[in-house]
Amino acid sequence: MMGKIPVIDLSYQWQSVKTESLSVLEEVLNQGQYILGNHVAALEQEVAEYTGNRYGVGVGNGTDALTLALHGLGVGAGDEVITTPFTFFATAEAIAAVGAIPVFADIDPKTFVITAETVKEKISSKTKAILPVHIFGLMADMKSLQELARADGLKLVEDACQAIGAKQDSRGIGVYSDAAAVSFFPTKNLGSYGDGGMVLMEDEELAARIKRLRVHGSTQKYRHAELGWNSRLDEIQAALLRIKLRKLDEWTKQRQTLAARYQEALNQVPIQLPSSPRDTEHVYHLYTILAQDRDGLKQHLSNQQIGSSVYYPLPLHLQPALAGLGYQKGALPAAEDVSEHCLSLPLYPGMEEQQQDEVIKAVKAYFAGA
Ligand SMILES: *Cc1c(COP(=O)(O)O)cnc(C)c1O
């Protein structure tokens, strides 16, 4: 019996950047600019380049990245924004934060993302934007969503908080849309040591506006062109993220290799494995399966000291905080079904094959015994 296997473990990432990080940390602390300095500007450029975008604007977190992108694009009071119910709560919160109304479209039960077909049914005269979420690291079909948005004159914003490095037809997040929001929350694929986020985009004017919005709508000291937010990225976080960004491709490859090993080893087990369309590159922020008796499997793994997590147990349209939107159970059957049966298995850079074999053995044993 091996030691505990957590669902996510960040220690390998830290150990691989530790020496370099500690020296940069000292340099930043010595130099005395702690918010929005040279490292933030450099990180903005590097992440924009990494994802194939013209501009990156660093902000306080991924939720603010969504909020500022929506506000910057003119989405506001009374506008409807079509999004997915199968996501972290922040997606809908950002829509509500700018005064708009989240409208939920159902997901594809195989890929867990919204599609042009499910979105189309929800378009009304009040629709202003579409906000797909690249859940677990798989891009929604941005090409068809872009086509739909263009045809209807809608804004298109990506919640790419879980999907830095993901691609469709070799093109990254932010490229098919007006803007993409990234989160640097510690467990994300590019995680900081605190909170952080970024908006990625092509449009220069939008970038300038979001730069203003993150500092109280100010363009020069004590001159405020409009009302904004206080949502800035720390120098320390940016400096440390720049070091991690140089490792990101390697860590993504590790995630993909682990995912391929699960895929191979579990394909005879009666569970639904993640699937990614042929034109996409999945970055496996999480490796999420569907199991009929999800809670039984979770308990079985826990008994063997193997971690697993339910992302997400309650779709947003059934959240108490959004009851005012008036959705009933049964309204979005695919999202509800996935929420009941989803389970994320351990997968992280630095996970050893031996550890993964333990997880595979335990999953197989559960179904052999059942
Ligand atoms: C993490 C996450 C967010 C929010 O990011 P924060 O940095 O925690 O604010 C939004 N949407 C999704 C899908 C996320 O996973």
The ligand as a Gaussian input file, in Angstrom:
#p B3LYP/6-31G(d) Opt

LIG

0 1
 C      -11.218000      29.582000     -10.998000
 C      -12.333000      29.924000     -11.897000
 C      -12.886000      31.207000     -11.934000
 C      -12.507000      32.294000     -10.989000
 O      -11.167000      32.553000     -10.879000
 P      -10.615000      33.251000      -9.553000
 O       -9.206000      33.571000      -9.888000
 O      -10.743000      32.258000      -8.445000
 O      -11.437000      34.457000      -9.315000
 C      -13.877000      31.463000     -12.854000
 N      -14.330000      30.504000     -13.675000
 C      -13.835000      29.257000     -13.654000
 C      -14.357000      28.254000     -14.623000
 C      -12.828000      28.921000     -12.757000
 O      -12.368000      27.677000     -12.736000

